[in-house]
Amino acid sequence: QVRLVESGGGLVQPGGSLRLSCAASGSTFRLNTMGWYRRAPGQQRELVALITPTGTTNYADSVKGRFTISRDNAKNAVYLQMNSLKPDDTAVYYCSGGRGFIVDYWGQGTQVTVSS
């Protein structure tokens, strides 16, 4: 089994920045692509960003140029640097691990609130 634990969420003003972290433990050899998804109130969960073991990335159009995903394979960790945050970015952010766009594992989620 794999356990994913997120940290770094919180309340930030519009235009501000946050950095989310996700630590993986357990059978981490099962993890290939890692990423971040989010679910805003009343919305379905949506892809934010994905990253492969070799560093290839994929971003939702809504976050391109503002968010950066990175990973540290030695530490089994993935990060999401979020800049120029907008109220529309308010959501619960979930770390994911799996194969390509197939998600096998989810974290418990961390709340990000962008508000003045």
C-alpha positions as CSV (number, residue, x, y, z in Angstrom):
1,Q,0.0,0.0,0.0
2,V,0.9,3.6,-0.5
3,R,0.2,6.5,1.9
4,L,0.2,10.1,0.7
5,V,0.2,13.0,3.2
6,E,-0.3,16.6,2.1
7,S,0.8,19.7,4.0
8,G,1.1,23.4,3.3
9,G,-2.5,24.5,2.8
10,G,-4.0,27.5,4.5
11,L,-5.5,31.0,4.0
12,V,-3.8,33.4,1.7
13,Q,-4.8,36.8,0.1
14,P,-5.3,37.2,-3.6
15,G,-2.0,37.5,-5.4
16,G,-0.2,35.6,-2.7
17,S,1.7,32.3,-2.8
18,L,1.6,28.9,-1.1
19,R,3.7,25.8,-1.4
20,L,2.0,22.4,-1.0
21,S,4.0,19.3,-0.1
22,C,3.1,15.6,-0.4
23,A,5.1,12.9,1.2
24,A,4.7,9.3,0.1
25,S,5.4,6.2,2.2
26,G,4.8,2.5,1.9
27,S,5.2,0.7,-1.4
28,T,6.4,3.8,-3.2
29,F,7.8,1.7,-6.1
30,R,4.1,1.5,-7.2
31,L,4.1,5.2,-7.9
32,N,4.9,6.5,-11.3
33,T,3.2,9.7,-12.2
34,M,2.4,11.9,-9.2
35,G,0.3,15.0,-9.2
36,W,-2.2,17.4,-7.7
37,Y,-6.0,17.6,-8.1
38,R,-8.4,20.0,-6.5
39,R,-12.1,20.1,-5.7
40,A,-13.8,23.5,-5.3
41,P,-17.1,23.8,-3.3
42,G,-19.9,22.4,-5.4
43,Q,-17.5,21.3,-8.2
44,Q,-16.1,18.0,-9.4
45,R,-12.5,17.1,-8.6
46,E,-10.2,18.4,-11.4
47,L,-6.6,17.9,-12.5
48,V,-4.2,20.7,-11.5
49,A,-0.8,19.3,-12.5
50,L,1.0,16.0,-13.1
51,I,4.7,15.1,-13.2
52,T,6.4,11.9,-14.4
53,P,9.5,10.3,-12.7
54,T,11.7,12.0,-15.4
55,G,10.1,15.4,-14.8
56,T,7.7,15.7,-17.7
57,T,4.8,18.0,-16.6
58,N,1.2,18.6,-17.5
59,Y,-0.8,21.5,-16.3
60,A,-4.5,22.6,-16.3
61,D,-4.9,25.7,-18.5
62,S,-6.2,27.6,-15.5
63,V,-2.9,27.3,-13.6
64,K,-0.3,27.5,-16.4
65,G,2.3,30.2,-15.7
66,R,1.2,30.5,-12.0
67,F,1.7,27.0,-10.6
68,T,4.8,24.8,-10.7
69,I,4.9,21.1,-9.9
70,S,8.1,19.4,-8.9
71,R,9.2,16.1,-7.3
72,D,12.1,14.7,-5.3
73,N,12.3,11.0,-6.2
74,A,14.9,10.4,-3.4
75,K,12.5,11.7,-0.8
76,N,9.3,10.3,-2.5
77,A,7.8,13.7,-2.4
78,V,6.0,16.0,-4.8
79,Y,5.4,19.7,-4.4
80,L,3.1,22.4,-5.9
81,Q,4.3,26.0,-5.8
82,M,1.3,28.2,-6.3
83,N,1.9,31.9,-7.2
84,S,-0.5,34.7,-8.1
85,L,-3.3,32.9,-6.3
86,K,-6.9,33.9,-7.2
87,P,-10.2,33.3,-5.2
88,D,-11.1,30.8,-7.9
89,D,-8.1,28.7,-6.7
90,T,-9.9,28.1,-3.4
91,A,-10.4,24.3,-3.1
92,V,-9.3,21.2,-1.3
93,Y,-6.1,20.1,-3.0
94,Y,-5.3,16.3,-3.2
95,C,-2.0,14.7,-3.9
96,S,-2.2,11.7,-6.3
97,G,0.0,8.8,-7.3
98,G,-0.5,6.4,-10.2
99,R,0.2,5.6,-13.8
100,G,-0.2,8.3,-16.3
101,F,-3.7,9.7,-15.9
102,I,-4.8,6.7,-13.9
103,V,-4.8,7.5,-10.2
104,D,-4.2,4.6,-7.9
105,Y,-3.7,6.5,-4.6
106,W,-5.1,9.7,-3.1
107,G,-4.0,11.8,-0.2
108,Q,-6.5,13.1,2.4
109,G,-6.5,16.6,1.0
110,T,-5.5,20.0,2.3
111,Q,-7.6,23.2,2.2
112,V,-6.4,26.2,0.3
113,T,-8.5,29.4,0.7
114,V,-7.8,32.5,-1.3
115,S,-9.6,35.5,0.2
116,S,-9.0,39.0,1.4
